[in-house]
Amino acid sequence: MTKPILVVAQQFRESASGGGGIYVTELVEQYRKLAPVAVLSVDVAGAPYQRRETFYEVPLHMYQEGNLTVWRYPITTTRPHSAFHPDPEQNFRQQTNFARFAALWIAPQTNAFSFIHLHDHFALPGIVTSSLKPRTVPIISTIHALESEIWRSLNERGIRYDPGQIEKRRALELAAIASDFVTFTSPLAAHHYETFLHNWQVPFDAAKIKVVPGAVNPAYILPKPPRRPNRAKTTVLALGRFDPVKNFELLIDVFR
């Protein structure tokens, strides 16, 4: 590969938290072994630009590190990627504003990249893949979680979420199938997405949906603390964390 790979994600390094941040950081490091990498992410310490409609005027913060170039779009929240933000409507605006900006930023330079990898809950894959048509560069989307299905399930259990919020998220999750590939970290998650598409009668090619197995990386397991007397033993089950060596090399092999 001679052209750079573009990775677009809200979670990367200083804007990262949890499993999504681990995923994107390790993904970028593996891609850097193949080609230069450009990352478009967010700057959580940025100025209040979320109400702007003209995204071209937003100044980006850029830095370089070897064959890595990072561009950061300023927003005002410290939790841009939270599925359960205390203000769901504000969270939706922040995620969709970043996604709309990403689509505008990518459009005039699409052919400068060998391929584009999008990682987010719902807004980024849905908006970017819908906006960049027609295109000549492949897009891979990793959907971190189906928020509409999580919220629908919570509603059924009596924890109420606004149906309008669910509908907005569902529309973008369905639109993500316009990607060349949609990746998940477990067969169960991939099956849920296929069922989701079937239920809403969205035509799709099953070959687009890829599974990159998750695994527990021993490096992320902390030393065991001293056992307290008279305390019941606690068993912790870890699901879906990534082993960078095994699984990101596997992901790259899938898309060669």
DAGIDA-V836854 format. One record per residue. N is the residue number from 1. PHI is phi in whole degrees, 0 to 359 (NA if undefined). OMEGA is omega in whole degrees, -180 to 180 (none if undefined). D_LAST is the distance of its C-alpha to the last C-alpha in whole Angstrom. Layout:
n->N phi->PHI omega->OMEGA d_last->D_LAST
n->N phi->PHI omega->OMEGA d_last->D_LAST
This chain:
n->1 phi->NA omega->177 d_last->10
n->2 phi->254 omega->177 d_last->14
n->3 phi->282 omega->178 d_last->14
n->4 phi->290 omega->173 d_last->15
n->5 phi->267 omega->177 d_last->13
n->6 phi->256 omega->174 d_last->15
n->7 phi->247 omega->-179 d_last->16
n->8 phi->241 omega->-177 d_last->19
n->9 phi->198 omega->175 d_last->21
n->10 phi->289 omega->-177 d_last->25
n->11 phi->264 omega->173 d_last->25
n->12 phi->201 omega->180 d_last->24
n->13 phi->53 omega->-173 d_last->26
n->14 phi->293 omega->176 d_last->30
n->15 phi->260 omega->-174 d_last->29
n->16 phi->259 omega->170 d_last->27
n->17 phi->202 omega->174 d_last->29
n->18 phi->68 omega->-175 d_last->28
n->19 phi->296 omega->180 d_last->25
n->20 phi->298 omega->178 d_last->23
n->21 phi->294 omega->176 d_last->24
n->22 phi->298 omega->-179 d_last->22
n->23 phi->303 omega->-174 d_last->19
n->24 phi->294 omega->-180 d_last->19
n->25 phi->300 omega->-179 d_last->20
n->26 phi->289 omega->178 d_last->18
n->27 phi->300 omega->180 d_last->15
n->28 phi->298 omega->-180 d_last->16
n->29 phi->297 omega->178 d_last->17
n->30 phi->291 omega->178 d_last->13
n->31 phi->296 omega->-180 d_last->12
n->32 phi->296 omega->176 d_last->15
n->33 phi->286 omega->-177 d_last->14
n->34 phi->260 omega->-172 d_last->11
n->35 phi->193 omega->170 d_last->13
n->36 phi->300 omega->-178 d_last->16
n->37 phi->233 omega->171 d_last->16
n->38 phi->249 omega->178 d_last->19
n->39 phi->240 omega->171 d_last->20
n->40 phi->251 omega->-177 d_last->22
n->41 phi->224 omega->-179 d_last->25
n->42 phi->242 omega->175 d_last->28
n->43 phi->249 omega->-173 d_last->31
n->44 phi->289 omega->177 d_last->34
n->45 phi->262 omega->-173 d_last->37
n->46 phi->286 omega->-180 d_last->36
n->47 phi->279 omega->-174 d_last->39
n->48 phi->283 omega->-179 d_last->40
n->49 phi->261 omega->-171 d_last->38
n->50 phi->295 omega->-180 d_last->37
n->51 phi->267 omega->-179 d_last->40
n->52 phi->288 omega->175 d_last->39
n->53 phi->256 omega->-179 d_last->38
n->54 phi->262 omega->-172 d_last->37
n->55 phi->283 omega->180 d_last->34
n->56 phi->297 omega->-176 d_last->34
n->57 phi->277 omega->-176 d_last->37
n->58 phi->285 omega->179 d_last->35
n->59 phi->285 omega->179 d_last->35
n->60 phi->265 omega->173 d_last->31
n->61 phi->267 omega->-177 d_last->31
n->62 phi->232 omega->170 d_last->29
n->63 phi->215 omega->-180 d_last->28
n->64 phi->239 omega->-180 d_last->26
n->65 phi->212 omega->-176 d_last->25
n->66 phi->63 omega->180 d_last->23
n->67 phi->268 omega->178 d_last->20
n->68 phi->246 omega->173 d_last->20
n->69 phi->241 omega->-178 d_last->22
n->70 phi->243 omega->175 d_last->24
n->71 phi->247 omega->-178 d_last->26
n->72 phi->236 omega->179 d_last->28
n->73 phi->266 omega->-174 d_last->30
n->74 phi->284 omega->172 d_last->33
n->75 phi->227 omega->-170 d_last->34
n->76 phi->249 omega->-178 d_last->38
n->77 phi->260 omega->173 d_last->37
n->78 phi->266 omega->180 d_last->36
n->79 phi->226 omega->-174 d_last->34
n->80 phi->290 omega->-171 d_last->32
n->81 phi->247 omega->-174 d_last->29
n->82 phi->281 omega->177 d_last->32
n->83 phi->291 omega->-175 d_last->32
n->84 phi->241 omega->177 d_last->36
n->85 phi->298 omega->-180 d_last->37
n->86 phi->299 omega->176 d_last->41
n->87 phi->237 omega->-175 d_last->41
n->88 phi->302 omega->-179 d_last->38
n->89 phi->292 omega->176 d_last->39
n->90 phi->296 omega->178 d_last->38
n->91 phi->301 omega->180 d_last->35
n->92 phi->297 omega->179 d_last->34
n->93 phi->298 omega->-179 d_last->35
n->94 phi->296 omega->-179 d_last->33
n->95 phi->292 omega->-179 d_last->30
n->96 phi->289 omega->176 d_last->30
n->97 phi->298 omega->178 d_last->32
n->98 phi->297 omega->-180 d_last->29
n->99 phi->295 omega->179 d_last->26
n->100 phi->295 omega->177 d_last->28
n->101 phi->298 omega->-180 d_last->28
n->102 phi->302 omega->180 d_last->25
n->103 phi->298 omega->179 d_last->24
n->104 phi->293 omega->-178 d_last->27
n->105 phi->291 omega->-177 d_last->26
n->106 phi->286 omega->-168 d_last->22
n->107 phi->311 omega->-176 d_last->24
n->108 phi->286 omega->-178 d_last->25
n->109 phi->234 omega->-176 d_last->22
n->110 phi->308 omega->-175 d_last->19
n->111 phi->287 omega->177 d_last->18
n->112 phi->282 omega->-176 d_last->18
n->113 phi->249 omega->177 d_last->15
n->114 phi->285 omega->170 d_last->11
n->115 phi->198 omega->-176 d_last->11
n->116 phi->237 omega->177 d_last->13
n->117 phi->243 omega->180 d_last->13
n->118 phi->255 omega->177 d_last->17
n->119 phi->226 omega->179 d_last->19
n->120 phi->189 omega->177 d_last->22
n->121 phi->290 omega->-172 d_last->25
n->122 phi->203 omega->-168 d_last->25
n->123 phi->293 omega->-175 d_last->26
n->124 phi->298 omega->178 d_last->23
n->125 phi->300 omega->-177 d_last->21
n->126 phi->295 omega->-176 d_last->24
n->127 phi->285 omega->-176 d_last->25
n->128 phi->293 omega->-179 d_last->22
n->129 phi->293 omega->178 d_last->20
n->130 phi->287 omega->-176 d_last->24
n->131 phi->277 omega->-174 d_last->25
n->132 phi->271 omega->178 d_last->22
n->133 phi->226 omega->-11 d_last->23
n->134 phi->286 omega->179 d_last->22
n->135 phi->216 omega->180 d_last->19
n->136 phi->246 omega->-178 d_last->16
n->137 phi->253 omega->-180 d_last->14
n->138 phi->296 omega->175 d_last->12
n->139 phi->238 omega->173 d_last->13
n->140 phi->252 omega->178 d_last->12
n->141 phi->243 omega->171 d_last->15
n->142 phi->251 omega->178 d_last->17
n->143 phi->271 omega->-174 d_last->20
n->144 phi->290 omega->179 d_last->22
n->145 phi->195 omega->175 d_last->25
n->146 phi->272 omega->-175 d_last->27
n->147 phi->297 omega->-178 d_last->30
n->148 phi->298 omega->180 d_last->32
n->149 phi->286 omega->176 d_last->32
n->150 phi->299 omega->-178 d_last->33
n->151 phi->292 omega->178 d_last->36
n->152 phi->300 omega->179 d_last->37
n->153 phi->297 omega->178 d_last->37
n->154 phi->296 omega->177 d_last->39
n->155 phi->300 omega->180 d_last->41
n->156 phi->294 omega->179 d_last->42
n->157 phi->264 omega->174 d_last->43
n->158 phi->94 omega->177 d_last->45
n->159 phi->264 omega->-166 d_last->43
n->160 phi->278 omega->170 d_last->44
n->161 phi->235 omega->-178 d_last->41
n->162 phi->300 omega->178 d_last->42
n->163 phi->304 omega->178 d_last->40
n->164 phi->296 omega->177 d_last->40
n->165 phi->296 omega->179 d_last->37
n->166 phi->296 omega->-179 d_last->35
n->167 phi->297 omega->180 d_last->35
n->168 phi->299 omega->-179 d_last->34
n->169 phi->292 omega->-180 d_last->31
n->170 phi->300 omega->-178 d_last->30
n->171 phi->300 omega->-179 d_last->30
n->172 phi->286 omega->177 d_last->27
n->173 phi->296 omega->178 d_last->25
n->174 phi->293 omega->-178 d_last->26
n->175 phi->293 omega->-177 d_last->24
n->176 phi->297 omega->-179 d_last->21
n->177 phi->294 omega->175 d_last->20
n->178 phi->292 omega->175 d_last->20
n->179 phi->296 omega->175 d_last->16
n->180 phi->288 omega->175 d_last->13
n->181 phi->220 omega->172 d_last->12
n->182 phi->238 omega->-175 d_last->15
n->183 phi->251 omega->176 d_last->14
n->184 phi->224 omega->-176 d_last->17
n->185 phi->263 omega->178 d_last->18
n->186 phi->210 omega->176 d_last->20
n->187 phi->302 omega->-179 d_last->21
n->188 phi->296 omega->179 d_last->24
n->189 phi->296 omega->178 d_last->23
n->190 phi->296 omega->178 d_last->21
n->191 phi->297 omega->178 d_last->24
n->192 phi->300 omega->-179 d_last->26
n->193 phi->291 omega->177 d_last->24
n->194 phi->299 omega->178 d_last->24
n->195 phi->297 omega->178 d_last->27
n->196 phi->302 omega->179 d_last->28
n->197 phi->294 omega->178 d_last->26
n->198 phi->300 omega->-177 d_last->28
n->199 phi->299 omega->-180 d_last->31
n->200 phi->259 omega->173 d_last->31
n->201 phi->55 omega->176 d_last->30
n->202 phi->261 omega->-180 d_last->27
n->203 phi->293 omega->180 d_last->25
n->204 phi->203 omega->176 d_last->22
n->205 phi->264 omega->-177 d_last->19
n->206 phi->301 omega->180 d_last->18
n->207 phi->292 omega->178 d_last->15
n->208 phi->289 omega->-173 d_last->14
n->209 phi->269 omega->-175 d_last->15
n->210 phi->244 omega->177 d_last->13
n->211 phi->247 omega->173 d_last->15
n->212 phi->247 omega->-170 d_last->14
n->213 phi->303 omega->175 d_last->17
n->214 phi->270 omega->178 d_last->20
n->215 phi->206 omega->176 d_last->22
n->216 phi->276 omega->177 d_last->25
n->217 phi->271 omega->-178 d_last->25
n->218 phi->304 omega->-179 d_last->28
n->219 phi->295 omega->-179 d_last->28
n->220 phi->269 omega->-178 d_last->29
n->221 phi->269 omega->-178 d_last->32
n->222 phi->286 omega->175 d_last->35
n->223 phi->302 omega->-179 d_last->38
n->224 phi->291 omega->177 d_last->40
n->225 phi->287 omega->177 d_last->43
n->226 phi->302 omega->-180 d_last->47
n->227 phi->287 omega->179 d_last->48
n->228 phi->281 omega->179 d_last->50
n->229 phi->293 omega->176 d_last->53
n->230 phi->61 omega->178 d_last->54
n->231 phi->244 omega->178 d_last->51
n->232 phi->293 omega->178 d_last->49
n->233 phi->293 omega->179 d_last->46
n->234 phi->254 omega->176 d_last->43
n->235 phi->254 omega->-180 d_last->39
n->236 phi->248 omega->178 d_last->36
n->237 phi->252 omega->180 d_last->33
n->238 phi->256 omega->-178 d_last->30
n->239 phi->235 omega->164 d_last->27
n->240 phi->79 omega->173 d_last->24
n->241 phi->277 omega->-170 d_last->23
n->242 phi->255 omega->167 d_last->20
n->243 phi->264 omega->-173 d_last->20
n->244 phi->303 omega->-176 d_last->17
n->245 phi->296 omega->-177 d_last->17
n->246 phi->284 omega->-164 d_last->16
n->247 phi->274 omega->179 d_last->14
n->248 phi->282 omega->172 d_last->12
n->249 phi->294 omega->177 d_last->11
n->250 phi->296 omega->180 d_last->10
n->251 phi->300 omega->-180 d_last->9
n->252 phi->297 omega->178 d_last->6
n->253 phi->299 omega->-179 d_last->5
n->254 phi->300 omega->-173 d_last->6
n->255 phi->257 omega->179 d_last->4
n->256 phi->297 omega->none d_last->0
